[in-house]
Amino acid sequence: MAAVIEKGSRITLHFSLKLDDGSLVDTTPPGKPASLVAGDGNLPEGFEEVLFGLAAGEERVTRVPPEKAFGMPNPNNVQRVPRGSFASDVELEEGLVISFADAAKSELPGVIREFDDNVVEVDFNHPLAGRHLVFEVRIIDVQTP
């Protein structure tokens, strides 16, 4: 009997992640599958749930709600930053992703939502927060723990 994915399984797979309108968000390159360990916390809950119970050779397409993907946007994650906090040579534009250092000196990406001469509004929510996502997966190999 073929091994099925359970917590701790080492998995090799191809995947694609799309928005509801079919726009591709992420995918494994042809011939270069991804490898991961199921249940190690590196995948959002909704993606891991899709994998459990699958065996090598199986495919699945599942629509994952925001609550089980990247969460809902949190209004507290939108910050207003003084324009003077940005280097004068930084050309701001809506949608621009800028890297900030958080309190622990980790890198934190923020998206410029709007700005004027005095204030820049930066959204630190995950760019896919609030979005339903279509997760397509094809399992290549499963090694159980």
C-alpha positions in Angstrom: 0.0 0.0 0.0 1.3 3.5 -0.9 2.3 5.8 1.9 -0.1 8.6 2.6 0.7 12.0 3.9 0.5 12.4 7.6 2.1 14.8 10.1 5.9 14.5 9.8 5.8 13.1 6.2 8.5 14.4 3.9 6.6 15.3 0.7 7.8 16.1 -2.9 5.1 17.9 -4.9 4.2 20.3 -7.6 1.7 23.0 -6.8 0.1 26.2 -8.1 -1.7 28.9 -6.1 -4.2 31.0 -7.9 -6.7 33.7 -7.1 -10.4 33.1 -7.7 -10.1 34.9 -11.1 -7.5 32.3 -12.2 -4.5 34.7 -11.8 -1.4 32.7 -10.9 0.2 33.7 -7.6 2.9 31.1 -7.2 3.9 27.8 -8.7 6.7 25.3 -8.8 8.8 25.5 -11.9 8.4 22.7 -14.4 10.8 19.9 -13.5 11.6 21.4 -10.1 9.2 20.2 -7.5 9.1 21.5 -3.9 9.9 19.4 -0.9 8.5 20.0 2.6 7.6 18.3 5.9 3.9 18.1 6.6 2.8 19.7 9.8 6.0 21.6 10.4 4.1 25.0 10.4 5.6 26.3 7.2 2.3 26.1 5.3 -0.9 27.7 6.4 -3.4 25.3 7.9 -5.7 25.2 4.9 -3.0 24.1 2.6 -1.8 21.4 5.0 -5.3 20.0 5.4 -5.4 19.5 1.6 -2.3 17.4 1.7 -3.1 15.0 4.6 -4.2 11.5 3.3 -2.9 12.0 -0.2 -0.4 9.5 -1.8 2.2 9.7 -4.5 0.5 10.2 -7.9 -2.6 11.9 -6.5 -3.8 15.4 -7.4 -6.2 17.7 -5.7 -7.7 21.2 -6.4 -9.1 23.0 -3.4 -10.4 26.5 -2.8 -9.0 27.6 0.5 -10.8 30.4 2.5 -8.8 33.4 3.9 -9.3 32.1 7.5 -7.3 29.0 6.6 -4.8 30.7 4.2 -3.3 34.0 5.1 -6.0 35.4 7.3 -8.2 38.4 7.1 -6.7 41.9 6.9 -6.2 43.5 10.2 -6.8 47.3 10.2 -4.1 47.6 13.0 -1.6 46.5 10.4 -2.0 49.6 8.3 0.3 52.3 9.6 0.7 56.0 8.9 4.4 56.8 8.7 5.9 60.4 8.4 7.1 61.0 4.9 10.4 62.2 6.4 11.1 58.6 7.6 11.8 57.6 4.0 15.1 58.4 2.3 14.6 61.4 0.0 15.8 59.3 -3.0 13.0 56.7 -2.5 10.4 57.2 -5.3 7.1 56.2 -3.6 4.2 54.8 -5.6 1.0 53.0 -4.7 1.6 49.3 -4.6 5.3 49.5 -4.0 6.6 46.9 -1.5 9.2 48.3 0.9 11.1 46.3 3.5 11.1 47.6 7.0 12.9 46.3 10.1 10.5 45.3 13.0 11.3 45.5 16.7 13.2 42.2 16.5 15.2 43.5 13.5 13.5 41.0 11.2 12.5 42.0 7.7 8.9 43.1 7.4 7.5 43.9 4.0 4.9 46.7 3.7 2.9 47.9 0.7 2.5 51.6 0.1 -1.3 52.3 -0.1 -1.2 56.0 -0.4 0.9 59.0 0.4 1.2 62.8 0.3 4.0 65.2 1.2 3.6 64.6 4.9 2.4 61.0 5.5 2.8 57.6 3.9 0.1 54.9 4.6 1.8 51.4 4.7 -0.1 48.1 4.8 1.7 45.4 6.7 -1.0 42.8 6.1 0.0 39.8 4.0 -0.7 40.7 0.4 -3.0 37.6 0.1 -4.9 38.4 3.4 -8.7 38.3 2.8 -8.4 36.4 -0.5 -9.8 33.0 -1.3 -7.1 30.9 -3.0 -7.2 27.9 -5.3 -4.5 25.4 -4.3 -3.7 22.8 -7.0 -1.3 20.0 -5.9 0.2 16.9 -7.5 2.0 14.6 -5.1 5.2 13.1 -6.5 6.7 11.3 -3.4 5.8 10.6 0.2 8.2 9.4 2.9 6.4 8.7 6.2 8.1 9.4 9.5 
